[in-house]
Amino acid sequence: MKLFRLLALAWLIVAPAPGAFAATNAVEILRADWLDANRNRTVPVKIYYPATDSGPLPVIIFSHGLGGSREGYEYLGRHWAAHGYVSVHLQHLGSDAAVWQDKPATELKASLRQSAANLDNAANRPADVSFAIDRLEKLNQEKSPLKNRLDLARLGVAGHSFGAFTTLAVAGQVFVTPGDKEISFGDPRVKAAVAMSAPVPARKSTLDRAFAKIKIPILHMTGTEDSSPIGETRPEERRVPFDHIHGAEQYLLTFNGGDHMIFGGVSGKLPPEKQKRFKELICESSTAFWDAYLKGEATGKVRLTNDFKTVLATNGTFEVKWDK
C-alpha cells in the first residue's frame, strides 16, 4: 500500500491540474527544446502567453518539483498568462519525470531520493533558469509569436519543492559547504519570486548566511501538513526562508490543512472543494504579488497586503514582513 501511494504521489507531481479561473486574455502555448551548448544540455520548455496582448509583457519562469515536467502546474501557467504574463515552464533533466517513470515500485523511493541528493541536479537547475533567461532574450528578437513581446526587465521566478530550492538559489541563497566555502547561483536579473514548499538547509547553523544575500520580494507558500514526501523537512520548517530573509518585502501564506501536493494542483488528502479553494487562493495571491512587483501596480500591493487576509478567511494565515 505504501508503494502504491508513493507511485500515485509521483504521478501527482507531474499531472496537469485543470483550473477553472476567469481569464482576462485567451492563452496560447508554445513548446520548445532549447540546447545549452555550453553545458551540452537540453532544456525543454512550455510557454503560456496571452494570445492578443502585444506587451511588452512581464515574464515568469517556473521550476517544477522533483519528478515533474514542463507539463505540470498548468493551472498556474494558464492563470498567469490569462492575466497578462508570459509563464515559461522549464523541465529539468535529471530530476524530472524520468526519475520515476518505468521504475519498479520497489525502486521508486530510492530513485527519487538519489535524484534529490545528486549535486549535479542541484547545480543544473538554477543554471537552467539562467540559461532560459539568456534564451528568452534571443527569442524576443527572433521570428516567433513572442518577438518584441517580452519585458525581461520585469522577470520573476517561481517553483515548488525542488523548484522552490531552484527559485531561492537564483534569488540569491548561498550554500555553505562543510569546508565553509559559499556556493552561489544567484542571478541579478530576477526581480521577484514565489517559493512554494521550500526545503531547508540541513546545516541549521548556516541559515543566516544562507539567506543573507537575498534582497528581492518573495511570496512564500506552505501548509500545516506540508511534510516532504522523501526528505526530512517538517511542516513547521517551511517558514525558515521567510524568517531569515531581511532587506526586502517577504510574505508567508500557510494553508490550514494544506499538504505538499496541493501546490501541484491535486491532493489525495483533501476534499475536492478544499482543493479548488486552495488553488483559487494560490492563483489570487500570486497574481496580486506579480502585479505589485513585476507590473508595479499599487492595486496589486493593496490586494495583497490589505484585502487578501479577508479573502483567505479561515483557510490559512498570511504574514507580511517588511523589515529592512
C-alpha positions as CSV (number, residue, x, y, z in Angstrom):
1,M,0.0,0.0,0.0
2,K,2.8,2.4,0.8
3,L,4.4,1.8,-2.5
4,F,1.1,2.3,-4.3
5,R,0.7,5.7,-2.6
6,L,4.2,6.7,-3.5
7,L,3.6,5.9,-7.1
8,A,0.4,7.9,-7.0
9,L,2.3,10.8,-5.3
10,A,5.0,10.8,-8.0
11,W,2.3,10.9,-10.7
12,L,0.6,13.8,-9.0
13,I,3.8,15.8,-9.1
14,V,3.7,15.9,-12.9
15,A,-0.1,15.7,-13.6
16,P,-1.6,18.8,-15.2
17,A,-4.3,20.2,-12.9
18,P,-7.4,21.5,-14.6
19,G,-8.1,25.1,-13.5
20,A,-11.4,26.9,-13.7
21,F,-10.4,30.5,-13.3
22,A,-11.8,33.6,-15.0
23,A,-9.5,34.6,-17.8
24,T,-8.9,38.2,-19.0
25,N,-6.9,37.0,-22.0
26,A,-7.1,34.0,-24.2
27,V,-4.0,31.8,-23.7
28,E,-1.7,30.3,-26.3
29,I,1.0,27.6,-25.7
30,L,4.5,27.3,-27.3
31,R,6.7,24.3,-26.7
32,A,10.4,24.1,-27.5
33,D,13.6,22.1,-26.6
34,W,16.4,24.5,-26.1
35,L,20.0,23.4,-26.3
36,D,22.5,24.9,-23.9
37,A,25.7,24.3,-26.0
38,N,28.0,25.3,-23.1
39,R,26.7,22.5,-21.0
40,N,25.6,20.2,-23.8
41,R,22.3,20.1,-22.1
42,T,18.7,20.3,-23.4
43,V,16.1,22.4,-21.5
44,P,12.6,21.6,-22.6
45,V,10.1,24.4,-22.1
46,K,6.4,25.0,-22.3
47,I,5.4,28.7,-22.6
48,Y,2.0,30.1,-21.8
49,Y,1.3,33.5,-23.1
50,P,-1.6,35.9,-23.9
51,A,-2.9,35.4,-27.4
52,T,-3.6,39.1,-28.2
53,D,-1.8,41.3,-25.7
54,S,1.2,42.7,-27.6
55,G,3.0,43.7,-24.5
56,P,5.8,44.0,-23.7
57,L,4.8,41.5,-21.1
58,P,6.5,40.6,-17.8
59,V,7.9,37.1,-17.6
60,I,7.7,34.3,-15.0
61,I,10.0,31.3,-15.1
62,F,8.5,28.2,-13.3
63,S,10.6,25.3,-11.9
64,H,8.8,22.0,-11.2
65,G,9.3,19.8,-8.2
66,L,11.2,16.5,-8.1
67,G,9.8,14.1,-10.7
68,G,7.9,16.8,-12.5
69,S,7.9,18.1,-16.1
70,R,7.0,21.1,-18.2
71,E,3.5,19.7,-18.4
72,G,2.7,20.1,-14.7
73,Y,1.3,23.1,-12.8
74,E,-0.8,24.0,-15.9
75,Y,-3.3,25.8,-13.7
76,L,-0.7,28.3,-12.8
77,G,0.7,28.8,-16.2
78,R,-2.7,29.4,-17.7
79,H,-3.9,31.7,-14.9
80,W,-0.8,33.9,-15.0
81,A,-0.9,34.1,-18.8
82,A,-4.6,35.0,-18.8
83,H,-3.7,37.9,-16.5
84,G,-1.0,39.4,-18.7
85,Y,2.2,37.4,-18.1
86,V,4.3,35.0,-20.1
87,S,4.8,31.9,-18.0
88,V,7.8,29.8,-19.0
89,H,7.7,26.3,-17.5
90,L,11.1,24.5,-17.6
91,Q,11.8,20.8,-17.4
92,H,15.0,19.9,-15.5
93,L,16.5,16.7,-17.0
94,G,17.9,14.5,-14.2
95,S,15.3,15.4,-11.7
96,D,12.2,15.2,-14.0
97,A,9.6,12.5,-14.7
98,A,12.3,10.1,-16.0
99,V,13.3,9.6,-12.3
100,W,10.2,7.6,-11.6
101,Q,8.7,6.5,-15.0
102,D,9.2,2.9,-15.8
103,K,10.8,2.2,-12.4
104,P,9.7,-0.9,-10.4
105,A,7.7,0.0,-7.4
106,T,10.4,-1.4,-5.1
107,E,13.0,1.1,-6.6
108,L,10.8,4.2,-6.8
109,K,11.6,5.9,-3.5
110,A,15.3,5.2,-3.7
111,S,15.4,6.7,-7.2
112,L,13.6,9.9,-6.1
113,R,16.0,10.2,-3.1
114,Q,19.0,9.7,-5.3
115,S,17.9,12.4,-7.7
116,A,17.2,14.8,-4.9
117,A,20.7,14.2,-3.4
118,N,22.6,14.5,-6.7
119,L,24.8,17.6,-6.6
120,D,24.7,17.9,-10.4
121,N,20.9,18.2,-10.3
122,A,21.2,20.9,-7.6
123,A,23.6,22.9,-9.8
124,N,21.9,22.3,-13.1
125,R,18.5,23.5,-12.0
126,P,19.5,27.2,-11.3
127,A,21.8,27.1,-14.3
128,D,18.8,26.0,-16.4
129,V,16.9,29.2,-15.2
130,S,19.8,31.5,-16.1
131,F,20.2,29.8,-19.5
132,A,16.4,30.2,-20.1
133,I,16.7,33.9,-19.4
134,D,19.5,34.1,-22.0
135,R,17.4,32.2,-24.5
136,L,14.4,34.3,-23.9
137,E,16.4,37.4,-24.7
138,K,17.2,35.8,-28.1
139,L,13.6,34.7,-28.5
140,N,12.4,38.3,-28.0
141,Q,14.4,39.2,-31.2
142,E,13.7,36.1,-33.3
143,K,10.8,35.5,-35.6
144,S,8.3,33.9,-33.2
145,P,4.9,34.6,-31.7
146,L,6.8,36.3,-28.8
147,K,9.0,38.6,-30.8
148,N,9.3,42.0,-29.1
149,R,6.6,40.9,-26.6
150,L,8.9,40.0,-23.6
151,D,9.8,42.6,-21.0
152,L,12.8,40.8,-19.3
153,A,13.4,43.8,-17.1
154,R,10.3,42.6,-15.2
155,L,11.3,39.0,-14.5
156,G,10.0,36.7,-11.8
157,V,10.9,33.1,-10.9
158,A,8.6,30.6,-9.1
159,G,8.8,26.9,-8.1
160,H,7.5,24.2,-6.0
161,S,9.6,21.9,-3.6
162,F,12.8,21.2,-5.5
163,G,11.6,24.0,-7.7
164,A,11.4,26.3,-4.7
165,F,15.1,25.3,-4.0
166,T,15.8,26.4,-7.5
167,T,13.9,29.6,-7.1
168,L,15.7,30.6,-3.9
169,A,19.0,29.7,-5.5
170,V,18.6,32.1,-8.4
171,A,17.2,34.7,-5.9
172,G,20.5,34.7,-4.1
173,Q,20.6,31.9,-1.5
174,V,24.1,30.7,-0.9
175,F,25.1,27.1,0.0
176,V,27.8,26.7,2.7
177,T,30.0,23.6,2.2
178,P,31.4,21.6,5.1
179,G,34.7,23.4,4.3
180,D,33.0,26.7,4.9
181,K,33.0,27.7,1.2
182,E,30.0,29.6,-0.2
183,I,28.5,28.5,-3.5
184,S,26.1,30.9,-5.2
185,F,23.8,30.6,-8.3
186,G,22.2,34.0,-7.9
187,D,21.0,35.8,-11.0
188,P,20.5,39.6,-10.6
189,R,18.0,39.7,-13.5
190,V,15.4,38.1,-11.2
191,K,13.3,40.8,-9.6
192,A,10.7,38.9,-7.5
193,A,10.0,35.2,-6.6
194,V,7.3,32.8,-5.4
195,A,8.6,29.8,-3.4
196,M,6.2,27.0,-2.6
197,S,7.2,24.4,-0.1
198,A,10.8,25.4,0.0
199,P,13.3,22.8,1.5
200,V,15.5,23.9,4.4
201,P,19.3,23.7,4.5
202,A,20.5,20.7,6.6
203,R,23.1,22.8,8.5
204,K,20.9,25.0,10.7
205,S,24.0,26.9,11.9
206,T,24.4,28.4,8.4
207,L,20.8,29.7,8.0
208,D,21.6,33.4,8.4
209,R,24.5,33.2,5.9
210,A,22.4,31.1,3.5
211,F,19.7,33.7,3.1
212,A,21.6,37.0,3.8
213,K,22.1,37.9,0.1
214,I,18.5,37.6,-1.0
215,K,17.3,41.1,-1.5
216,I,14.2,40.7,-3.6
217,P,10.5,40.4,-2.7
218,I,9.3,36.8,-2.2
219,L,5.9,35.2,-1.6
220,H,6.5,32.0,0.4
221,M,3.7,29.4,0.5
222,T,3.3,26.3,2.6
223,G,0.7,24.3,4.6
224,T,0.3,23.0,8.1
225,E,0.6,19.4,6.6
226,D,3.4,20.2,4.2
227,S,5.9,17.5,5.1
228,S,8.4,16.3,2.5
229,P,7.4,13.1,0.6
230,I,11.0,11.9,0.6
231,G,13.1,14.3,2.7
232,E,13.4,15.4,6.2
233,T,11.7,18.8,6.0
234,R,8.9,19.1,8.6
235,P,5.9,21.4,8.0
236,E,7.0,23.9,10.7
237,E,10.4,24.3,9.0
238,R,9.0,25.6,5.7
239,R,8.8,29.1,7.1
240,V,12.6,29.2,7.7
241,P,13.4,31.2,4.5
242,F,10.7,33.8,5.3
243,D,12.1,34.2,8.9
244,H,15.8,34.5,7.8
245,I,15.5,36.8,4.8
246,H,15.8,40.6,5.5
247,G,16.1,43.7,3.4
248,A,13.1,43.1,1.1
249,E,9.4,42.6,1.5
250,Q,8.6,39.0,2.4
251,Y,5.2,37.3,2.5
252,L,4.2,33.9,4.0
253,L,0.9,32.1,3.1
254,T,0.2,29.0,5.2
255,F,-2.8,26.9,4.3
256,N,-4.7,25.2,7.2
257,G,-4.6,21.5,6.3
258,G,-2.6,22.2,3.2
259,D,-0.2,19.4,2.2
260,H,2.8,19.2,0.0
261,M,0.9,18.3,-3.2
262,I,-1.7,21.0,-3.1
263,F,0.6,23.4,-4.9
264,G,0.8,20.9,-7.8
265,G,-3.0,21.4,-8.1
266,V,-4.1,18.0,-6.8
267,S,-4.0,16.5,-3.3
268,G,-5.1,13.0,-2.4
269,K,-5.7,14.1,1.2
270,L,-8.1,17.0,0.7
271,P,-11.8,17.0,-0.5
272,P,-12.4,18.4,-4.0
273,E,-14.0,21.7,-2.7
274,K,-11.0,22.4,-0.5
275,Q,-8.5,21.7,-3.3
276,K,-10.4,24.0,-5.6
277,R,-10.5,26.8,-3.0
278,F,-6.7,26.4,-2.2
279,K,-5.9,26.6,-6.0
280,E,-8.0,29.8,-6.3
281,L,-6.1,31.3,-3.3
282,I,-2.8,30.3,-4.7
283,C,-3.6,31.9,-8.0
284,E,-5.1,35.1,-6.5
285,S,-2.3,35.7,-4.0
286,S,0.5,35.0,-6.6
287,T,-1.1,37.2,-9.3
288,A,-1.5,40.1,-6.8
289,F,2.1,39.6,-5.9
290,W,3.3,39.6,-9.5
291,D,1.1,42.7,-10.2
292,A,2.7,44.5,-7.3
293,Y,6.3,43.6,-8.0
294,L,6.5,42.9,-11.8
295,K,3.9,45.3,-13.1
296,G,4.4,47.8,-10.4
297,E,0.7,48.2,-9.8
298,A,-0.3,49.8,-6.5
299,T,-3.6,48.0,-6.6
300,G,-1.7,44.7,-6.6
301,K,0.1,45.6,-3.4
302,V,-3.2,46.8,-1.8
303,R,-4.9,43.5,-2.7
304,L,-2.0,41.6,-1.3
305,T,-1.5,43.5,1.9
306,N,-4.9,44.8,2.8
307,D,-7.5,42.5,1.1
308,F,-6.0,39.1,1.0
309,K,-6.4,38.2,4.6
310,T,-10.1,38.8,4.3
311,V,-10.3,36.7,1.2
312,L,-8.2,33.9,2.8
313,A,-10.6,33.8,5.8
314,T,-10.2,30.6,7.8
315,N,-8.3,28.8,5.1
316,G,-5.0,29.8,6.4
317,T,-2.7,32.5,7.8
318,F,-0.9,35.3,5.9
319,E,2.1,37.1,7.3
320,V,3.9,40.2,6.0
321,K,7.4,41.2,6.8
322,W,8.9,44.4,5.6
323,D,12.0,44.8,7.8
324,K,14.9,46.4,6.1
